[in-house]
C-alpha cells in the first residue's frame, strides 16, 4: 500500500524534482491490474509522457492545494474539515476527520504495467466523505483506477470497501459495509477481494476473506492483534502478533500464506511497514529492539540490530541493499540491509520536530530520500547512495500540514 505522507507546510514557490519510476520489476502487479483494465486511463484524463509529480497538501484548517513539481504552479483545490491524520496511495488523499474520512483526488497518477508505465493528469477534486466513528485505518493498493480501498473504523467497527474505479470517476461508492465488533482492525483489498479482521473482546483475532460484493469466501486465517499492512509486487502484507500474512490472487481465487517470525524470537512484532513503493522487501521496527525486514518473495524475516534508538525505518530494496532509518536524535542513517551496518548518516536534521513529539516522514525513492522537517519548516532531499549527502534543502513558509507526494 502507498503511504508516503510528508508532514510539512508548502511555501508557494517550493520546488522539488523527485525521482521517477522504479526499475522494471520482475513480478506482475499483485492487485489484479492488467492490460484489460485500460492501462489506468480514465475518461477526461490526458495521458502524458512523464510522471506528473506533485505535492498535495492539507493545512491544519482544512485548506487543500496542489503544487506541481514540474512547472511550480500551485492549484487551490478547496477546503475540507480539519484533518487529524492522512493516508495516501499516490493519487488520493484519505484525510481523517472527526466524522469520518474525506477523500481528495490530486488528479495525477502512474499506472504500473509491469514492463513500462503510463502517466496521467486530470482535474483535481474534493470527492466527499465516508462516514465513520473513531480512528480509521486505511489500506490501499498500488493501482488508483481499479480494485478497492479498505477503511476500518475503530469505534463503530464498520468495515468498508470502496470501489477505486468509481473514485477515479469522481464517485464514492461503497462495495460493502460490514458491521463488526469495534476494534483497531483492518480491511485489506486484494485484487477483487478483501481481507477483513474480526475481533473478540475488542482485540482482532482473525481475518476473513470477502468478495467485492461482501460475500464471505470461506477463507479464514488466525491473526491476533492485526496491525500494519502494505502492498508489494508479490502481494498484500498483514502484520500479526506471530508474523505476517501474505495475500494474493491466483486463478481468480484469494490465497493467503503465513510467514511466521523465526522460531525462538523474543523481539516485538512490527506494527507498521514501509518501503520503496511496490518493492518486495518491507521494513518495520521491532519495538526498541531492532528492525524487522520481510522479503515477500522469499517469505522470510530478518531481524537486524538497531544502531541507535529509531523512530522509523523504510526498505529501499535496491541492488546495493540500502535500508534507511530515522534516529530519535534527528539523524537519517543509511544502513546495509544484510547486516545492519551504518554506511552513512546525516547531521541531526529533525531534532526539534522529534523533541516536539512530531514524527517526520522519511520517503525512499529510487535515487533519493525525502525527509520532512515540520518544526524546522524544511524539506530535505538526501542522496543516500552518496554518503547521505544533502542534495537540496527547502524552506517552508507556514506551520506544518499533511502533505502527500502524488503522481506516482
N, C-alpha and C positions, 0 to 999 in steps of 0.2 A: 504494500500500500504506500502511496506517496504521502509524506507528512513533513515536507520541507517548510517549516514555519519560522520565519525570521522576525524577532521581536525588536523592531526599531522603527523610528519615525522617518518619513521621507522628506528630504528637502526638495523643493520644487525642481531644482536643476541637477539632482543627484544622477550620476551616470555610471553604470556598471556594465561591462561587457562580459557576460557569463559564457562559460564553455558550452558547446553544443551537445550533439548526441554522443552517446557512449559508443564503444566499439561494437561491431556486429556480433550479436550473441549467438551461442550455439544452440540454444533451446528455443522452441516455439513459445509464444505467449501462453502462460498458464491459465489465463482467464477467459479463453474461449473466442478471442477475436481472430478473424481470418479475412482473406480477400473478399469473401462474400458479404462481409459486413460493410463494404463500401469504402475501405481504406480510411475510415474516420471522417468521411465527408458528411456535411450537413447542409441542407438547403439554405441558401443565403450566405454561406461562408465561402471565402476565397481561399483557394489553395495557393500557397506561396513557396518560394524557393529555399527559404531558410527558416530556422526556428524563430518565432515571434516572441522573444524573451521579454519578460516584463516583471515588475514588482507591483502586486495589487495589495493595497493597504486598507486597514480599518483603524481609524483613530479611536481613542477611548470613548468619545461621544457618539461613535457610530458612523462617521463620515467615511465613505468608500471612494477610493481613487485608484487609478492605474497609471504607472509610469512605464512608458515604452522605452526599453533599453537600447533600441536601435536608433530612434530619432530624438530621444529625450523629451518627447511630448508627454503631457500629463492630462489624463481624462478624468473628469469628475463623474462617477457612476451613480452616486445617490447617497441615501442615508438609511441605516438600519438601527434598531435599538442597541444600546451599549452592549458590547461583547465582553464575555469573561474568558473566552478561550477560542481556539480555532484549529481546524484541521484542513488540509488541502490535498488534492490529488494531482496538482499541477495545472489544473484548469479552474476547478470550482473551489470556492472558499466556503467552508461549513462553520459558521460562527455560532458559538454557544451564547444564548441569552437567557433571561430569567423565565421565559415562557417556551423555549424550545430551541430550534436551530434555524438560523437564517442562511439562505444559500445565495451566493454571489457567483455569477458566471463572468470570468475575466475576459472571455471571448477569444482566447488564444490557446492552442493545444498542438500536441505532436501525436501522430499515430505510428505506433511501432509495428512494422510489417516484416519483422524478423531480419530480412537481409537489406532493408532500406527503410526510410522514414518518410512520412508525409506531414506537412506543416500547414496549419490553417489559422485564419483570422476571421472573426465575426464581431458584431457589435457586443460590447459588454452589457450586462444587465443584472438587476436585482430580481431574482426569481421568486422570492417569497419565503415562507417559513414552514417548518414541520413542527407541529405542537408536540410537547412532551414535558414530563416533570422530572426534575433533577438533572444531575450531570449526564451529558450524552457522550458515549464512546462511539466514534465513527470509524468505519472501516471501508476503504476504497480499493479499487483495483488499479492497474496501470493503464487502463483504457477509459477515455472520458466520453465515449459515444455509444457504448454497448455494455451489457451486463447490468450489475446492480451496485448500489451503495447501501451499506448497512448502518443503522442507528440503533443504539441500545440505551434506553433511558433508565437511570438507576432508581429513581424514586417511584415511578409508576410501574416499572418493569416492562413497559412496551418494547417489543422488538419490531423494528420497521425495516423493510427492504424497499428502497426507492428504485424506480426504473431510470437507469442512467441515460438510456437513449432518449427518454422523454425530457430529461434535464437538458440534453443537447439541443432540444427543440423549444426550450423555454418553458417547459411544463414540469410541475411537481406531481408525480404520480406514484402512489404507494402500491407496490405489488402485493405486499401483505403487511398487516399489523397484528402481531400476536401478543396476547396478554400473558404475562408470566409473573412469577413471584418476584418482587423487587429485589434487585441486586446489582452490583457493578459487573455487568456482563458484556457479551459481545454478540454482534450479528455480522458474520464474515461472508461476503459474497465470493462464490467460487463458480465461474462460468455462469450457467443458467440456474445455479443452485445457491443455497446459503447454509452456513452452519450457525445455529442459534444456541447460546448457552442456556441451561436450565439450572435452577438453584434449589437448595434445601436449607431452611433456616437462614436465608439471606446470603448464603455462600454458594457460588457456582460449583456444580458437581459433574455436569456432563455437557456435551454439545450434541445437538440433534440436527440431522440433515432435513432440509426442506426444499421443495421445488420453488420456482419463482411465483407460483400460484398459491403458495402457503400450505401445500400438502406435504405431510411428513413422508420421507423416503424410506423409513425403516432403519436408517443408519443412526446409530447412537454410540458415542465414544466417551469413556470416562475422561474428565478433565477438571480436576479440583482447582478451584480458585483461578479461573482463566484470566490472563492479563497479558496484553501485548499482542499485536497482530501486524503482519506486513506481508505484502505480496512480492515474491521474487519471480524470476522466469520459470522456476520449477513448480511453484505452487504457492498457496496461501499458508502462512505460518500462524499458529495459535499457541501462545505460551501457556503452559500448565504447571502445576506445582512440581511434577515429577519429570518434566521435559517439555516437548513440543509436539503438536500435531501438524502434519503437512498434508494439505488437501489439494486435490487436483481433479480434473475431469478426464476420464479415459472411456472411449467408446460410448459417449453420452451418459456415463454413469459417474456419480460422485464417489471418489475414493479418498480414504484417509489413512495415513501411515503414522505410527507412533515413533517418535525419536526420543528415547529416554535419556536422561542425564547419565554420565558414566557411573558405573557401579562404585559405591563407596564414597561418592562425593558428598561433602557437607556444605558446600557453598550455596548461598541463597539462589533461588531461581531468578532468571531475567524477568523483569516486569514490563519491559518495552524493548523494541528492536529498531535499528536504523542501519541504513547502508546507502551506497551509491545506487540510485534508483534502478530497480529491476535485477541487480546483480544477485547471484545465488547465495553468497555469504552475507550473513547479517550479524550484528553485534549488539550486545546488551550488557549492562552492569550486573555483576553477581554481588549485589549489595555493595558493601565496602571491601569485599574480599578478593575481587578480581574482575575479569572481563570474560563473558561468555561469547564465543564465536560459534555460530551454527552454519555449517556448509550444507545447504539443502540438496545439492547434487549428490554429495557423498553420504548424506543422512548421518552426520557426525558432529558432535560437540567438541570444542577445545576450550579449556579453562586457562587463561593467561593471568599472570600476576599483575596487580595494579602498581605502577611505578610511583604513584602518588595518590592521595585522595582525589577521586574523579567525580565530575558532575554529569558527564555524558560521553558516549562513545559512538562511533559510526565506522562501518567497514567500507573501505574504498574498493577492495577486491579487484585490484589491478594486477598487472604482470609482476610488479615489484612487491606485492603483498603489503601495501600500506594499510595501516589502521590509524584512525585519528581519535584523539581523546581531548576533552576539555578538563583541565585540572581545576580543583577547587580554589587555587590561588590565582586563576585567571590565565594561565598559560595554555596554549594549544600544543599538544605533544604529537609528534609523528612517530608511529611505532611500527615494528615488524610484526605481522600477524602470525608468524610461526613461533616466535619465542618471546614476544612482548618487549624486546629491547627498544629503548628510545633512540631513534635515529636523529631526531632534530626537535627543537622546541622554539616557541616564540617567547617574547617577554610577556609579563602578566598584562594582557590586553583588556581583560574584562573583570579586573579585581573589584572595582566599585560596584558593578552590577551584581556580582555574586555576593558581596558583602551586604547588599540591599535585599537579598533574597530573590533576585531575578536570575533565572537560568537562561543565559544566552543560547541561541540556536547555532549549531555547527553543521554546515551542509557540505557534503562531499560531492565534488563534480569530477569529471574525467581528468581535468588538469589542475583544478584549483579547489580550495576550500573557502567557504564564506562564513564569517563569524559576525553575528550581530553583537553590538555593544550598547545595550539600551540605555543604561545610566550615563555612560560616556558619550552617548549620541554619536556613535561612529559605526561604520561597517568596514570590515577588513577583508581584503582578498589575499589569500595566502597560497603561495606556490609550495605545496607540501613536498614536492619532489626535488626542490632546490633549497634544501636546508631550512624549510619553514620560513622562507623569505616572505616579507610583507610586500606583495606586489603593488597594492594600492590601498589607501585608506580614504574613506569619505565621511565628511561630517554631515550630520542631520540636524535640521533646524528646530524641531519641536520635540515634545515629550514622546516616550516610547508608544508604539502601537503595534497591532498584529499585522504582519506583512508576509505574503506568500510569494515565492518565486513561481511564476506561471509561464505557460507557453512551451513546456517540455514534458 
